[in-house]
Amino acid sequence: MNPPPKPLSVETRQAILHYGTPDFDVLQTGDYVVCAVSGKPIPLDRLTYWNVELQEAYANADLMTRRWVETHPRA
């Protein structure tokens, strides 16, 4: 069982990451990244979805799929 996520407080900092496969590298330490679709913070210990090509993070699978559909129009 995973521990509960840490609440974001006023003392948190946004991290800067390089998204790779299958992991990400931390370029600047911080506590969260911002979802590219919703704009909401994602605590690093809860970050599961990202796009290597676009270098974006997503809060959940639905938002990741929505972004994929937006960036891959049918020909």
C-alpha distances in whole Angstrom, upper triangle without the diagonal:
4,7,9,12,15,18,21,24,27,27,25,26,26,25,27,26,27,25,26,25,22,21,23,25,25,29,28,26,24,21,21,23,25,24,28,28,27,28,24,23,19,17,17,13,13,16,16,19,23,26,28,31,31,29,27,24,22,20,19,20,23,24,24,26,29,29,30,32,34,35,36,39,40,44
4,6,9,12,15,17,20,24,23,21,23,22,22,24,23,24,23,23,23,20,19,20,22,22,25,25,22,20,17,17,20,21,21,25,25,24,24,21,19,16,14,13,10,10,13,13,17,20,24,25,29,28,26,24,20,19,17,17,18,21,22,22,24,27,27,28,31,32,33,34,37,39,42
4,6,9,12,15,18,21,21,19,21,21,21,23,23,25,24,25,25,22,20,21,22,22,25,24,21,19,16,16,19,21,21,25,26,24,24,21,18,15,13,13,10,10,14,15,19,22,25,27,30,30,27,25,21,20,18,18,20,23,23,24,26,28,29,30,32,34,34,36,39,41,44
4,6,9,12,15,19,19,17,19,20,20,23,22,25,24,25,26,23,21,22,23,22,25,24,21,18,15,15,18,19,19,23,24,22,22,18,16,13,11,13,10,9,13,15,18,21,25,27,30,29,26,24,20,19,16,17,19,21,22,23,25,27,27,29,31,32,33,35,37,40,43
4,6,9,12,16,16,13,16,16,16,19,19,22,21,23,24,22,19,19,20,19,22,20,17,15,11,11,14,16,16,20,21,19,18,15,12,10,7,9,7,7,11,13,16,18,22,24,27,26,23,21,17,16,13,15,18,20,20,20,23,25,25,27,29,30,30,32,35,38,41
4,6,9,12,12,10,13,14,15,18,19,22,22,24,25,24,21,20,21,18,21,19,16,13,9,10,14,15,17,21,22,20,18,15,12,10,7,10,8,9,12,15,18,20,24,26,29,27,24,22,18,18,15,17,21,23,22,23,26,27,26,29,31,31,32,34,37,40,43
4,6,10,11,9,12,14,15,19,20,23,23,26,27,26,23,22,23,20,22,20,17,14,10,10,14,15,16,20,21,18,17,13,11,10,8,11,11,11,14,17,19,21,25,27,29,27,25,22,19,18,15,18,21,23,21,23,26,26,26,29,31,31,32,34,37,40,43
4,7,8,6,9,10,13,16,18,22,22,25,27,26,23,21,21,18,20,17,15,11,8,8,11,12,14,18,19,17,14,11,8,9,8,11,12,12,14,17,19,20,23,25,28,25,23,20,17,17,15,18,21,23,21,22,26,26,25,28,30,29,30,33,36,39,42
4,5,6,9,12,14,18,20,24,25,28,30,29,26,24,23,20,22,18,16,12,10,11,14,15,17,21,22,19,17,14,11,13,11,14,15,16,17,21,23,24,27,28,31,28,25,23,20,20,18,21,25,26,24,26,29,29,28,31,33,32,33,36,39,42,45
4,6,9,11,15,18,21,24,26,29,31,31,27,25,24,21,22,18,16,13,11,12,15,15,18,21,23,20,17,15,13,15,13,16,18,19,20,23,25,25,28,29,31,29,26,24,21,22,20,24,27,28,26,27,31,30,29,32,34,33,34,37,39,43,46
4,7,10,13,16,19,23,24,28,30,29,26,23,22,19,19,16,13,10,9,11,14,16,19,22,24,22,19,17,14,15,13,15,17,18,19,23,25,25,27,29,31,28,25,23,21,22,21,24,28,29,27,28,32,31,30,33,35,34,34,38,40,44,46
4,7,9,13,16,19,21,24,26,26,22,20,19,15,16,13,10,7,6,8,11,12,16,19,21,19,16,14,10,12,10,11,13,15,16,19,21,21,24,25,27,25,22,20,18,19,18,21,25,26,24,24,28,28,27,29,32,31,31,34,37,40,43
4,6,10,13,16,18,21,24,24,20,17,16,13,13,10,8,5,6,7,9,11,15,17,20,18,15,14,10,11,10,11,14,15,15,19,20,19,22,22,24,22,19,17,16,18,17,21,24,26,23,23,27,27,25,27,30,29,29,32,35,38,41
4,7,10,13,15,18,21,21,18,15,14,11,11,8,8,5,6,5,6,8,11,13,16,16,12,11,8,9,9,9,13,14,13,16,17,16,18,19,21,18,15,14,12,14,15,18,21,23,20,20,24,24,21,24,27,25,25,28,31,35,37
4,6,10,12,15,18,18,15,11,10,7,8,5,5,4,6,6,6,9,12,14,17,17,14,14,10,10,9,8,12,13,12,15,15,14,16,16,19,17,13,12,11,14,15,18,21,23,20,19,23,24,21,23,26,25,24,27,31,34,36
4,7,10,13,16,17,14,10,9,6,5,5,7,7,10,9,7,10,12,13,17,18,15,15,13,12,12,10,14,15,13,15,15,13,14,14,16,14,10,11,11,14,16,19,21,23,20,19,22,23,20,22,25,24,22,25,29,32,34
4,6,9,13,13,10,6,6,5,5,7,8,9,11,10,8,11,13,13,17,18,16,16,14,12,12,10,13,14,11,13,13,11,12,11,13,12,8,9,9,13,15,17,19,21,19,17,21,22,19,20,23,23,21,24,27,30,32
4,6,10,11,9,6,5,6,7,10,12,13,15,13,11,13,14,14,18,20,18,19,17,15,16,13,16,16,13,14,13,10,10,8,11,10,7,9,10,14,16,18,19,22,19,17,20,21,18,19,22,22,20,22,25,28,30
4,7,8,7,4,6,9,10,13,14,15,16,14,11,13,13,13,16,18,18,18,16,14,15,12,15,15,11,11,10,7,7,5,8,9,6,8,8,12,14,16,16,19,17,14,17,19,16,16,20,20,17,19,23,26,28
4,6,5,5,7,11,12,15,17,18,19,17,15,17,16,16,19,21,21,21,20,17,18,15,16,17,13,12,11,9,8,5,9,11,8,11,11,14,17,17,17,20,19,15,18,20,18,17,20,21,19,20,24,26,28
3,5,7,10,14,16,19,19,21,21,19,17,19,18,18,20,23,23,23,22,19,19,16,17,17,14,12,11,10,9,7,10,13,11,13,13,15,18,17,17,20,19,16,17,20,18,17,20,22,19,20,24,26,27
4,7,10,14,16,19,19,20,20,19,17,19,18,19,21,23,23,23,21,18,18,15,15,15,12,10,10,10,10,9,13,15,13,14,13,15,17,17,16,19,19,16,18,21,19,18,21,23,21,22,25,27,29
4,7,10,13,15,15,16,17,16,15,17,17,18,20,22,22,21,19,16,15,12,13,13,10,10,10,10,11,10,13,15,12,13,12,14,16,16,17,20,19,16,19,22,20,19,23,24,22,23,27,29,31
4,7,9,12,12,13,14,13,12,15,15,16,19,20,19,19,17,14,14,10,12,13,10,10,11,9,10,9,13,13,10,11,10,13,15,16,17,20,19,16,19,21,19,19,23,23,21,23,27,29,31
4,6,9,10,12,14,13,13,16,17,18,21,22,21,21,18,16,15,11,14,15,12,14,14,12,13,12,15,15,11,13,13,16,18,20,21,24,22,20,23,24,22,22,26,26,24,26,30,32,34
4,6,6,9,11,11,11,14,16,17,21,22,20,19,16,14,13,10,13,15,12,14,15,14,15,14,17,16,13,14,13,16,18,20,22,25,22,21,24,25,23,24,27,27,25,28,31,34,36
4,7,9,12,13,12,15,17,18,22,23,20,20,17,16,16,13,16,18,15,18,18,16,16,15,17,16,13,14,15,18,20,22,24,27,24,22,26,27,24,25,28,27,26,28,32,35,36
4,6,10,11,11,14,17,18,22,22,19,19,16,15,14,12,15,17,16,18,19,17,18,18,20,18,15,15,15,19,20,23,25,27,25,23,27,28,25,26,30,29,27,30,33,37,38
4,7,9,10,14,17,19,22,22,19,18,15,14,12,10,13,15,14,17,19,18,20,19,22,20,17,17,16,18,19,22,25,27,24,24,27,28,26,27,31,30,29,32,35,38,40
4,6,8,11,15,17,20,19,17,15,12,11,9,8,11,13,13,16,18,17,19,20,22,20,17,16,14,17,17,20,23,25,22,22,26,26,24,26,30,29,28,31,34,37,40
4,7,10,13,16,19,18,15,13,9,8,6,6,8,10,11,14,16,16,19,20,23,21,18,16,14,15,14,18,21,23,21,21,24,25,24,26,29,28,28,31,34,37,40
4,7,10,13,15,14,12,10,6,5,4,5,8,9,8,12,13,13,16,18,20,18,15,13,10,12,11,14,18,19,17,17,21,21,20,22,25,24,24,27,30,33,36
4,7,9,12,12,9,8,6,5,7,7,10,10,8,11,11,11,13,15,17,14,12,9,7,9,9,13,16,17,15,15,18,18,17,19,22,21,21,24,27,30,32
4,6,9,8,6,6,4,6,9,10,13,12,10,13,12,11,13,15,17,14,12,9,7,8,8,12,15,16,12,13,17,16,14,17,20,18,19,22,24,28,30
4,5,6,5,5,6,7,10,11,14,12,10,11,10,9,11,14,15,12,11,7,5,5,6,9,11,12,9,9,13,12,11,14,16,15,16,19,21,25,27
4,6,6,8,10,10,14,14,17,15,12,13,11,9,10,13,13,10,9,6,6,6,8,11,12,12,9,9,12,11,8,11,14,12,12,16,18,22,24
4,6,8,11,12,15,17,19,16,14,15,12,11,12,15,15,12,13,9,8,7,8,10,11,10,6,8,10,8,7,11,12,11,12,15,17,20,23
4,5,9,10,14,16,18,15,14,15,13,13,15,18,19,16,15,12,10,8,8,10,12,11,8,10,13,11,10,14,15,14,16,19,20,24,27
4,7,9,13,15,17,15,14,16,14,14,15,18,19,15,15,11,10,9,9,12,15,14,11,13,16,14,13,16,18,16,17,21,22,26,29
4,7,10,13,15,13,12,14,14,14,16,19,21,18,16,13,10,9,8,11,14,14,11,13,17,15,15,18,20,19,20,23,25,28,31
4,6,9,12,10,10,13,13,13,16,19,21,18,16,12,10,9,8,12,15,16,13,15,18,18,17,20,22,21,22,25,27,31,34
4,6,8,7,6,9,10,11,15,17,19,17,15,12,8,8,6,10,13,15,13,13,17,17,16,19,21,21,22,24,27,30,33
4,5,5,6,10,12,13,17,18,21,20,17,14,11,11,9,12,16,18,16,16,20,21,20,22,25,25,25,27,30,33,36
4,5,5,9,11,12,15,16,20,18,15,13,10,11,11,13,16,18,17,16,20,21,20,22,25,25,25,27,30,33,36
4,6,9,12,14,17,18,22,21,18,16,13,13,12,13,16,19,18,18,21,23,22,23,26,27,27,29,32,35,38
4,6,9,12,16,17,21,20,17,15,11,10,8,10,13,15,15,15,18,19,19,20,23,24,24,26,29,32,35
4,6,8,12,14,17,16,13,11,8,8,7,9,11,14,13,12,15,17,16,17,21,21,21,23,26,29,32
4,7,10,12,16,15,13,12,8,8,8,8,9,12,12,10,13,16,15,16,19,20,20,21,24,27,30
4,7,10,13,12,11,9,6,5,7,6,7,10,9,7,10,12,11,12,15,16,16,17,21,23,26
4,6,9,9,7,5,4,6,9,9,9,12,10,7,10,12,10,11,14,15,14,16,19,22,24
4,6,5,5,5,7,8,12,12,11,13,11,8,10,12,9,9,13,13,11,13,16,19,21
4,6,5,7,9,12,15,15,15,17,15,12,14,16,13,12,15,16,13,15,18,21,23
4,6,8,11,13,17,17,16,18,16,13,14,15,12,11,14,14,11,12,16,18,20
4,5,9,11,15,16,16,17,14,11,13,14,10,10,13,12,9,12,15,18,20
4,7,10,14,15,16,17,15,12,15,15,12,12,16,15,13,15,19,22,24
4,7,10,12,13,14,11,9,12,13,10,11,14,13,12,15,18,21,24
4,7,9,11,12,10,8,12,13,10,12,15,15,14,17,20,23,26
4,6,7,9,6,6,9,10,9,11,14,14,14,17,19,22,25
4,7,8,7,8,11,12,11,14,16,16,17,20,22,25,28
4,6,6,6,9,10,11,13,15,16,17,19,21,23,27
4,5,5,6,9,10,10,12,14,15,16,19,21,24
4,5,5,6,9,10,11,12,14,15,17,19,23
4,5,5,6,9,10,11,12,14,16,19,22
4,5,5,6,9,10,11,12,15,17,21
4,5,5,6,9,10,10,13,15,18
4,5,5,6,9,10,11,14,18
4,5,5,6,9,11,14,17
4,5,5,6,9,12,15
4,6,5,6,9,12
4,6,6,10,13
4,6,10,12
4,7,9
4,6
4
